């Protein structure tokens, strides 16, 4: 059977992994990409540094590098602090690098980041790399999901993996000899 899409209920996964919904994990500035750069200045350990220029979808942009400090994010978003601390524990790091491309109108056009991950039950580490382009601001959106028969739902598998990781990283109450 071929599937056209992979479905993951991120709200359910966030609740399982971090004990908070996606809306609780998001700060108000994340809903406005134009404010994202100032948000990063507030949480970056070393500030935001200009790294170069690039053309993104035909628009000239300036590229900025930053290091996101999750401890500072937690301090800025008290309601999401417990979830951010859980994310820090899951990642095995309290910081990660991010690049942001901003056009002349101060609109964020692209984000790229790398999240470190400690693999459960292993000394091996991995990273998740993601790049997100932001465009067509204000355009109407019409989405038709594929029929259920063409979707593979991975919500349970992802949630179970995170549950097992949480159990294996919780210290035992019984002292060892």
C-alpha positions as CSV (number, residue, x, y, z in Angstrom):
1,X,0.0,0.0,0.0
2,X,1.4,3.4,-1.0
3,X,0.7,6.4,1.2
4,X,0.6,10.0,-0.2
5,X,1.2,11.5,3.2
6,X,2.4,10.9,6.7
7,X,0.1,12.2,9.4
8,X,1.3,13.2,12.9
9,X,-1.0,15.0,15.4
10,X,1.6,17.5,16.7
11,X,-0.7,18.7,19.5
12,X,-0.9,15.1,20.8
13,X,2.8,14.6,20.5
14,X,3.5,17.9,22.3
15,X,1.2,16.9,25.1
16,X,2.9,13.5,25.4
17,X,6.5,14.8,25.2
18,X,6.3,18.1,26.9
19,X,3.0,18.1,28.9
20,X,1.8,21.2,27.0
21,X,-0.2,21.9,23.8
22,X,1.4,23.4,20.8
23,X,-0.3,26.8,21.5
24,X,1.2,26.7,25.0
25,X,4.7,26.1,23.5
26,X,4.4,29.1,21.1
27,X,5.2,32.6,22.1
28,X,3.1,35.5,20.8
29,X,5.9,36.7,18.4
30,X,6.0,33.3,16.6
31,X,2.6,34.1,15.1
32,X,4.1,37.1,13.3
33,X,7.1,36.3,11.2
34,X,8.1,40.0,10.9
35,X,8.7,40.0,14.7
36,X,10.8,36.9,14.7
37,X,14.1,38.6,14.3
38,X,13.6,40.8,17.4
39,X,12.5,37.7,19.2
40,X,15.8,36.0,18.3
41,X,17.8,39.0,19.5
42,X,16.1,38.6,22.9
43,X,17.1,34.9,23.3
44,X,20.4,34.7,21.5
45,X,23.4,34.2,23.7
46,X,25.8,35.9,21.3
47,X,23.3,38.2,19.6
48,X,22.4,38.1,15.9
49,X,25.2,38.5,13.4
50,X,25.0,39.4,9.7
51,X,26.3,36.5,7.7
52,X,25.8,37.5,4.1
53,X,23.2,38.0,1.5
54,X,21.0,35.7,-0.7
55,X,18.1,35.8,-3.0
56,X,15.1,33.8,-1.7
57,X,12.3,33.3,-4.2
58,X,13.5,36.2,-6.2
59,X,13.8,38.6,-3.3
60,X,17.2,40.0,-2.1
61,X,17.7,39.1,1.6
62,X,20.2,39.6,4.3
63,X,21.2,36.4,6.2
64,X,21.7,36.5,10.0
65,X,23.2,33.9,12.3
66,X,22.1,33.4,15.9
67,X,22.3,30.9,18.7
68,X,18.9,30.3,20.3
69,X,19.3,29.9,24.1
70,X,16.3,27.9,25.3
71,X,16.9,29.0,28.9
72,X,16.4,32.6,27.8
73,X,13.3,31.6,25.8
74,X,11.8,29.9,28.9
75,X,12.5,33.1,30.9
76,X,10.7,35.2,28.2
77,X,7.7,32.8,28.0
78,X,6.9,31.8,31.6
79,X,3.7,30.0,30.6
80,X,5.8,27.7,28.3
81,X,8.8,27.3,30.6
82,X,8.0,23.8,31.8
83,X,7.6,22.6,28.2
84,X,10.7,24.4,27.1
85,X,12.7,22.8,29.9
86,X,11.3,19.4,28.8
87,X,12.4,20.1,25.3
88,X,15.9,21.0,26.6
89,X,16.1,17.7,28.4
90,X,14.9,15.8,25.3
91,X,17.4,17.5,23.0
92,X,20.2,17.1,25.5
93,X,21.2,20.8,24.9
94,X,19.9,24.2,25.9
95,X,20.9,25.9,22.6
96,X,20.8,25.4,18.9
97,X,22.0,27.4,15.8
98,X,19.5,29.3,13.6
99,X,19.8,31.3,10.4
100,X,17.3,33.9,9.4
101,X,16.9,35.6,6.0
102,X,15.2,39.0,6.1
103,X,14.2,41.1,3.1
104,X,14.4,44.9,2.7
105,X,10.9,45.3,4.1
106,X,12.1,43.5,7.3
107,X,10.0,40.4,6.5
108,X,11.4,37.0,7.4
109,X,11.7,35.0,4.2
110,X,13.5,31.9,5.4
111,X,14.6,30.2,8.6
112,X,17.0,27.3,9.0
113,X,18.0,25.5,12.2
114,X,19.6,22.4,13.5
115,X,18.3,20.7,16.6
116,X,20.6,18.3,18.4
117,X,19.1,15.0,19.7
118,X,20.4,12.4,22.0
119,X,19.1,9.0,20.7
120,X,17.3,7.0,23.4
121,X,19.4,4.2,24.9
122,X,22.5,5.1,23.0
123,X,25.5,7.3,23.2
124,X,24.9,8.3,19.6
125,X,23.7,11.8,18.9
126,X,21.8,13.0,15.8
127,X,20.6,16.4,14.5
128,X,17.4,17.5,12.8
129,X,18.0,20.0,10.1
130,X,15.1,22.1,8.9
131,X,14.7,25.0,6.5
132,X,11.4,26.9,6.2
133,X,10.6,29.4,3.5
134,X,7.9,32.0,4.2
135,X,6.2,33.5,1.3
136,X,2.8,34.6,-0.2
137,X,2.0,36.6,3.0
138,X,-1.8,37.3,3.1
139,X,-2.7,34.9,0.2
140,X,-5.8,32.8,0.8
141,X,-5.1,29.2,1.6
142,X,-7.2,26.3,0.4
143,X,-6.0,22.9,1.6
144,X,-7.6,19.5,0.8
145,X,-6.1,16.7,2.9
146,X,-5.7,13.4,1.1
147,X,-8.3,10.7,2.0
148,X,-7.7,8.7,5.2
149,X,-6.9,5.6,3.0
150,X,-3.9,7.5,1.6
151,X,-2.6,8.7,5.0
152,X,-0.2,6.9,7.3
153,X,-0.8,8.1,10.9
154,X,2.4,8.1,12.9
155,X,1.1,10.0,16.0
156,X,1.0,6.9,18.2
157,X,4.4,5.7,17.1
158,X,6.0,9.1,17.8
159,X,4.2,9.6,21.1
160,X,5.2,6.0,22.2
161,X,8.9,6.7,21.3
162,X,8.8,9.9,23.4
163,X,7.1,8.2,26.3
164,X,9.7,5.4,26.3
165,X,12.5,8.1,26.2
166,X,10.9,10.0,29.1
167,X,10.7,6.8,31.2
168,X,14.3,5.7,30.4
169,X,15.7,9.2,31.3
170,X,13.8,9.4,34.6
171,X,16.1,8.4,37.5
172,X,15.0,5.3,39.4
173,X,13.6,5.8,42.9
174,X,15.5,2.8,44.1
175,X,19.1,3.5,45.0
176,X,21.7,1.2,43.4
177,X,24.4,-0.5,45.3
